[in-house]
Amino acid sequence: MGEYSGGCSCGEVRYTILEEPIFTHACHCSLCQKFTASAFVIHSPIETTNFVLNSGKLTETPGPSGSGEVHTVKRCLNCYDQILSHIHGNDRITVLKTSTLDDANRFPPQAHIYTKNKLKWLKLSGPIPQFEEYYDREKVYSPESFERRNKVS
């Protein structure tokens, strides 16, 4: 438990999360690769009530998703860094772009998803579970995280 701060690269947007994320995963799907111009994106879902925008303004842009449903990406109005998403119209869950935290090392991925699309040169090793597609939350989340997620799903 604790508060964690973050923001965009230009400094206009500053935010605080009031709890640790429910879970953190690295998504290697081809859509995330293209949307972020990177090998993967790190997401940390958290209850929207635990996200506080302290300064700056966010603008909304549509983003792709593996299910084909559009999700809403909120970006800094000044530098357009992605800060968070609301996926499948569920605005009770904020999917934080983990690397926007001041200390992104605090919440490393607990799973790698859509590894079937992982760039071939990227080597994954170690104890972090890897899934060719998505995972079963009930099997992967801790009981506390699963309960938190279900309360806002």
N, C-alpha and C positions, 0 to 999 in steps of 0.2 A: 504494500500500500504506500502511496505517496503521490506527490504531484511532479509532473515532468513537463518541461517547456520545449517549444520548438518554434520554427518559423521558416520563412522563405529565404532565398539567397540575397534578395535586395534589402531585407530587414523591415519592410512595410508590414508584413503579416507576422504577428506573434500570437501564440496560443499556449494553452495549458491543458494537459489531460489530468483529471483528478484521480484516476485509478490506473493501475497497470493495464495494458491491453488484455483482452480476453484470450488472445492467441496471436502468434506472429508466424507468417509463412512467406516463403519466397516463391513467386509465381513465374514460371519459365514459359508460359504459353506464348505463341507467336504474336498474338494481339498485344500483350503487355510489352513484348520486345519492341514492336513497332511504335506503340503509343509512347513509350518512354525513351526510345532510341538507346536501349541498353540490353544487356543479356537477360535481365530479370528485374522484377520490382518486388520490394518487400512491403507487405501489407500487415497492419495490426488493427483488426476490428476492435472497436470499443463502443460502449453505449454512447449515443449522441448526447445524453445528459451529462456525460463525463468529459465532454469536449467544450472548452471555453475559448472563444476568439477574443483575444485581449486587444489587438489593434490591427488595422488594415482592413481591406475589403476583399471579398472573394467573388469571383465571377464563375458562372457555371458553363461548362462545355459538355456535350455528349461524348461518351467514350464507348468503345467496343467491349463486348463481353463474350466469353466462350459459349454461353447459352444462346446468343443471338439477341438477347435483350439489351437495350441501351442502358448504360448507367451514367449517373451524373458525376462529373469530376469538378471539384471546386479548386480554383487556382487563384493565386495572388493576382489582383487586378493590375498591378504594376509590372511584375517580372514574369508572370504566367507560370511560375512553378506550381506543380501539382501539390496540394496539401492533403486532400481527402477525397473520398468517393462515397456515394450512396448507391448501392447496387440493387437492381431489380425493384426500384421504387421504395425500398425500405429505408426511410429516413430515421428510424430508431437506432440503426447501426451506422456508425461512422467508420469507414475503412481508411484509417490513417496511413499516409505514405510515410513509413517508418523512418526513412532516411532524412525526413525534415525535422526530426527531433534533435535537440542540441547534443544529446548523447545517444545517437542511434545504436551504439554498441551495447546499450543497456538491454535492448530487446532483440537478440539475434533470432534468426528463423528457427522455429520449432519443427518445421516440415518444409520440404521442397515439393511443389505441386506442378503438374503438367510437364514433368521431366521428359515425356516423349517428344517434346518440342525443344528441349534444352539444346543450346548450341554445342556442337560436337567437341569443340576445343575446351569447353568448360568442364573441369573434372570435379565431381562431388565425391567427398569421402567423409568418413567419420560417423558418429552415431545419430545424426539428424535423419529422421525417416524421409524417404523419397517415394513419391507417388506418380505414376505415369499420367494420371488425371487428378481429380480432386480426391479428398479423403472423406471417410465417415467420421463426422465430428464426435459422435458418441464414443468411438474407439480411440480417437487421437487426443481430444481435449481432456484436461483434468476434469474431475467431477464438478469442481467449482466453476470452471470456465464454461462447461457445458450447461450448467444451470443458469449462469449469467446470460449466455447466448439465447437460451430458450425463453427467457423472460421477455426478450425484446424482438423475437423473431415473428 
